[in-house]
Each structure stands twice: as structure tokens, then as C-alpha cells.
Amino acid sequence: MEPVVLPTGKTGQRSADTRGELRALALLAGPLVGANLLQMAVYAVDVMFVARLGTIEFAAATLGVFLYSLILWALIGLTNACAPIIAAELGQRSHAVREVRRSFRMAMWLGIFAAVPFILILVHGETVLRLAGQDPRVAARAGAFLDILWIALLPGILTAVMRTVAATLGRPNWALGVTAAALGVGILANWLLVFGHGGFPALGLEGSALASVVTSAFMMLAYVAILLFDPPLRRWRLFGRWWRAEWSRFGEIVRLGVPIALTLTLEAGLFGGAAILMGLLGVTEVAAHAIALNIAAIAFQVPLGVAQAATIRVGLAFGARDRDWLGRAGWVAIVVGTAFMSLTALAMWAVPRLFVGIYIDPAAPANAAVVGLAVQYLAVAAMFQLFDGAQAVAAGVLRGLQDTRVPMIIAGIGYWVVGFGTSIVLGFPGGLRGVGIWIGLAAGLAVVSVLLVARWMRRDARLSRV
């Protein structure tokens, strides 16, 4: 088969060998990984400012951000189903400009339509949190926080679509640049609005929510400008015929996107459920869990970026009907993601106190109990790093095949039947407490990763159309 040279730069070219695929993956995944890590920094800035406002305010922000992030993450998964579709269109090269524009337009429409009911949930955040049994004072402040933060939801969804499409069209570096600029905007906005510097009123918790809205709006407007004026992207005229509906394409994105959204919700829900279980054990366990989980989440941003790139690379090969390229793209991504996580596993196993020391002083006697538990949890986290990397990238390559329904079922079984069930059994009747809960997380990730990789290995049924 002749090499397929796409109009998307080196990140969209067909690889002739493993080295070529590795290079193409690195060019695509590198900026996405960097953007993911910077996005973590954006969230950390909000936490650092709000933490100074007091326990009630911090707890309210934590609950509000959790609810908001869970919804945002699910809706991003829903709309980003356009990525494998666009990648396949590019690989096939059949009226690519028109087809890409249709997919982009319908993904943006879907984001707008899907946001509406969830905005209503956020607007009634206090009621939701009260029904969940939260402290009335915390629920009231979280409700006030969400009364502002909901405004950031739609810009956040649309930004994610534009970022994904720009990366798929061979311009992933914009993700890194825009997120770096957003970090600066977030720091400045929090500094001005939370404590009232520069002549602005001190708005406290509401100021932090408003800073998030400003940062989200900035990112959205930045991407609009990029899609309109960046020469390689401008040729696609992505905002052309914005009013024209393409309901068949809309339905295709929904068909692929709903299972992705549910899969992400199931995964996030597992870790949220683990935090609730920790809360039943005590404050010390919750603090140690939060530290260990944050360390693991930072490491996870690398295989997540690799997975995002793998969806595009496999999707290109899928559209080009090139079995050799497709298999090479998938396996290179899985190996890269797993190999990196083996390094993080080794680091967590060898020097856990070094990582814990980033968050609290391990030498302080008052922190001894938290440090001891966090070190134990990181030992388990080191065990599941390989599984976490493998499941993330395997899910990404399967999305490139437009295979999302069965992975959703696998996630439900692995995360909730095996993972959460094991956490309850080992943590409470088993007497292992927090360590047992973390072993449950590891078990869930292990089952999901093994089943997803096995499905990738048995991909011939999905390739019948190639």
C-alpha cells in the first residue's frame, strides 16, 4: 500500500516502521501530555487560594469542584468522540474538508445541547449536596460557589472540542501554549478576585469561582482565534455553515460518545467512592488518601496524553484501511504508556516519602500518621501504575477503532463489581482499612486493563470493515 500523506503534518503521516510510528506518536502526544500536566497546575492554583479561606470554604470548594469536574469530564468524553471520526475521515481522505467540518460542527452543537440539563443540576448544587447528606453549612457555600462556576461549563466543553480537533488536524502544540497561558490567567484572576488585590473587591470563595469562569472563557476565545487565524487550521473553515444541521453525523458522535462519557464517569466514580469509604475510617485516612491519589493522578497525565494521541493515530490508520499501520500504532502507544508507568511505579516504590514531602512536612510529629498511611497507599499505587497506564492507552486505541460500547461494559464490571466490591470487603470485614480500599482500586484497574488489552488483541471483528 502506498504511504498515506495527510494534510495534517508529520503527526498525521502513515508510519513505515515502528521507529516512524514512535516519532509520530511523540510529536502528537508530547504537547497533549504537557497540556494535561499544566491543566493539573491550573486546578492546583485554585486549591491553593481557596485553602487559605478556612475549613468550611475549602470543603465547599472541594465538593463543588468534584461535582462540576465529574460533569465536565463526562461531557468532554461525549463530545470528543468526534476525534476518532475525524481521524478516520482524514485517513480515508474522502471529501475530508467537508466531512471534518461537519464532525466539528456537530460536536460543538452536541456540547451546547448536552450542557443545558447539567447546568440546571449545577445551579441547584446546594440541593443536590444536601440530598447527598453533606453538612448544611458546606452545602450552602458550595451552592453559592456553583451558582457562578456553572458559567464555565459550556466554555470548558467547547474548548475541549476545539483542542481535540486542532490536535487531530496536526496542530497539538496549541494545546500546550493555550493551557500555559491559562495558568497565568488563573493565577492572576485568583490573586485579584479572591483576596481583593489591584483595586478589586475581595470576593473569597465566589472570587475563586469567577476566576475559573474567566480562565475558561479565555481558553475558549483563544481557541476560536486559533481556528480562525492559524494558517494550517484556517483552510478547514471549521466555522463555515455553522447553522447547518447534519443529524446523521450528530447521531454518530452520540453513539460513540455516550459510552465514553459513561466509562469516564464510572472510573471517576470509583475514586470518588473510595474517598467516601475513606471518610468512614477517619480524617487521617482521608488526608493520606488525598495525597497519594494526587500523586498518582499527576503520573496518570502522561498515559492519558498518550491515549489521546493513540486515538488519533489508530483512527487515521482505521480510515486508511491499513491493517499494518493500525496494529503498529496501537501497540506502540500501549508499550509507551505502560513503560512510562513502570518508571513511576519504581519511583513510588523506592522514594515514597520524597513525594509525600511535596505536600506536607514528613518530619513534623503531627504529620506522622498521615505520612505513614500515605506511604502505604503509594506502595499499592506503585503496584497498579502499570495497569493504570495500560487501561488508559488501551481504551484510547479502541476508541480509534470506534469501539466504545464493550469497553464501557468492561469498565462497569471492572471498576464497580471488582474494584469497589474488593475495596469494601478488604477495607472493612477484611480489616485492612485504607490499604484494603487501595487494593480494591488496584484490582479494578487490573481487571479493566487486562480485558481491554485482550479486546485490542482480538480486534479482527472490528477490522472487518477495513
Secondary structure, 3 states (H helix, E strand, C coil): CCCCCCCCCHHHCCCCCHHHHHHHHHHHHHHHHHHHHHHHHHHHHHHHHHHHHCHHHHHHHHHHHHHHHHHHHHHHHHHCCHHHHHHHHHHHCCCHHHHHHHHHHHHHHHHHHHHHHHHHHHHCHHHHHHHCCCCHHHHHHHHHHHHHHHHHHHHHHHHHHHHHHHHHCCCCHHHHHHHHHHHHHHHHHHHHHCCCCCCCCCCCHHHHHHHHHHHHHHHHHHHHHHHHHCHHHHCCCCCCCCCCCCHHHHHHHHHHHHHHHHHHHHHHHHHHHHHHHHHHHCHHHHHHHHHHHHHHHHHHHHHHHHHHHHHHHHHHHHHHCCHHHHHHHHHHHHHHHHHHHHHHHHHHHHCHHHHHCCCCCCCCHHHHHHHHHHHHHHHHHHHHHHHHHHHHHHHHHHHHCCCCHHHHHHHHHHHHHHHHHHHHHHHCCCCCHHHHHHHHHHHHHHHHHHHHHHHHHCHHHHHHHC
